[in-house]
Amino acid sequence: MKKYLTLKNLGWVITGLVVVMLGMSGISKVIGTEEMVTNFTSMNLLPYLALVGVMEVIGVGLLIFPKTSKYGALLLSSIMSGAVALHFSLMGGANFMVPVMLGLFAWAGHCLRNYTVK
């Protein structure tokens, strides 16, 4: 009987969740949707909109492949750390748990997929 509920498969599910959420976010920043332009304009960060989007898309791409998932998790957690700092400094701490959880899930997915307990 084959086991389907393994830690490695759970890591892939978590990675898929992070890839979908941050992939959509990165692409919407790159193409400059109205919501992202409004958010970045309110924070006076509009010149960095495309840069942040490209970094998110690169991080998602690196996270997918097992050999580079460490670098993808590092890049995405760094971006999410900046998002947490912005949430606290400019938004009064509103909704800061979303970027915290996405950064943690990026590392959790990487660790569950690539490390085994022996």
Phi, psi and omega per residue, in radians:
M1 nan 2.252 -3.082
K2 -1.564 2.369 3.094
K3 -1.512 2.249 3.099
Y4 -1.797 -0.438 -3.133
L5 -1.661 1.437 3.108
T6 -1.998 2.893 3.119
L7 -1.121 -0.615 3.122
K8 -1.145 -0.747 3.100
N9 -1.156 -0.655 3.069
L10 -1.093 -0.666 3.069
G11 -1.082 -0.681 3.106
W12 -1.191 -0.637 3.109
V13 -1.141 -0.783 3.119
I14 -1.120 -0.725 3.099
T15 -1.079 -0.720 3.098
G16 -1.059 -0.708 3.102
L17 -1.084 -0.799 3.133
V18 -1.135 -0.729 -3.122
V19 -1.103 -0.746 -3.131
V20 -1.157 -0.840 -3.070
M21 -1.178 -0.862 -3.107
L22 -1.362 -0.449 3.056
G23 -1.154 -0.796 3.096
M24 -1.128 -0.695 3.123
S25 -1.119 -0.783 -3.139
G26 -1.132 -0.740 3.140
I27 -1.163 -0.686 3.124
S28 -1.179 -0.481 3.053
K29 -1.307 -0.673 -3.136
V30 -1.156 -0.750 -3.123
I31 -1.446 -0.201 3.038
G32 1.300 0.985 3.103
T33 -1.152 2.802 -3.067
E34 -1.058 -0.701 -3.132
E35 -1.114 -0.778 -3.135
M36 -1.180 -0.690 3.111
V37 -1.096 -0.721 3.112
T38 -1.116 -0.783 -3.138
N39 -1.101 -0.815 -3.100
F40 -1.254 -0.525 3.079
T41 -1.183 -0.697 3.131
S42 -1.150 -0.433 3.108
M43 -1.691 0.080 -3.085
N44 1.009 0.668 -3.141
L45 -2.132 0.365 -3.067
L46 -1.006 -0.618 3.117
P47 -1.116 -0.335 -3.088
Y48 -1.734 0.104 -3.077
L49 -1.050 -0.910 -3.113
A50 -1.179 -0.646 3.135
L51 -1.093 -0.805 3.128
V52 -1.118 -0.694 3.116
G53 -1.112 -0.764 3.126
V54 -1.133 -0.705 3.115
M55 -1.113 -0.688 3.102
E56 -1.133 -0.756 3.140
V57 -1.130 -0.707 3.090
I58 -1.119 -0.760 3.118
G59 -1.070 -0.701 3.106
V60 -1.142 -0.731 3.104
G61 -1.098 -0.696 3.109
L62 -1.220 -0.597 -3.108
L63 -1.182 -0.515 -3.080
I64 -1.183 -0.728 -3.056
F65 -1.485 2.260 -3.064
P66 -1.021 -0.617 -3.110
K67 -1.238 -0.472 -3.106
T68 -1.976 0.153 -3.061
S69 -1.146 -0.471 3.088
K70 -1.092 -0.747 -3.136
Y71 -1.256 -0.602 3.071
G72 -1.151 -0.746 3.108
A73 -1.127 -0.672 3.112
L74 -1.138 -0.795 -3.138
L75 -1.132 -0.794 -3.119
L76 -1.180 -0.680 3.117
S77 -1.211 -0.533 3.056
S78 -1.177 -0.737 3.100
I79 -1.116 -0.733 -3.135
M80 -1.200 -0.529 3.048
S81 -1.136 -0.705 3.049
G82 -1.115 -0.649 3.098
A83 -1.149 -0.662 3.095
V84 -1.121 -0.757 3.122
A85 -1.072 -0.714 3.103
L86 -1.174 -0.670 3.112
H87 -1.088 -0.697 3.125
F88 -1.288 -0.745 -3.030
S89 -1.393 -0.651 -3.049
L90 -1.831 -0.395 -3.067
M91 -1.999 0.136 3.108
G92 1.211 0.405 3.105
G93 1.510 0.186 -3.122
A94 -1.286 2.292 3.060
N95 0.997 0.627 -3.119
F96 -1.356 -0.260 -3.093
M97 -1.274 -0.422 -3.141
V98 -1.100 -0.912 3.109
P99 -1.176 -0.521 3.077
V100 -1.091 -0.833 -3.114
M101 -1.170 -0.667 3.113
L102 -1.134 -0.693 3.078
G103 -1.143 -0.725 3.100
L104 -1.174 -0.681 3.122
F105 -1.175 -0.566 3.079
A106 -1.079 -0.787 3.115
W107 -1.236 -0.669 3.130
A108 -1.095 -0.766 3.108
G109 -1.088 -0.748 3.111
H110 -1.087 -0.845 -3.077
C111 -1.162 -0.729 -3.130
L112 -1.178 -0.560 -3.131
R113 -1.370 -0.577 -2.930
N114 -1.882 -0.284 -3.094
Y115 -2.024 2.387 3.117
T116 -2.084 2.626 3.088
V117 -1.630 2.213 -3.116
K118 -2.014 nan nan
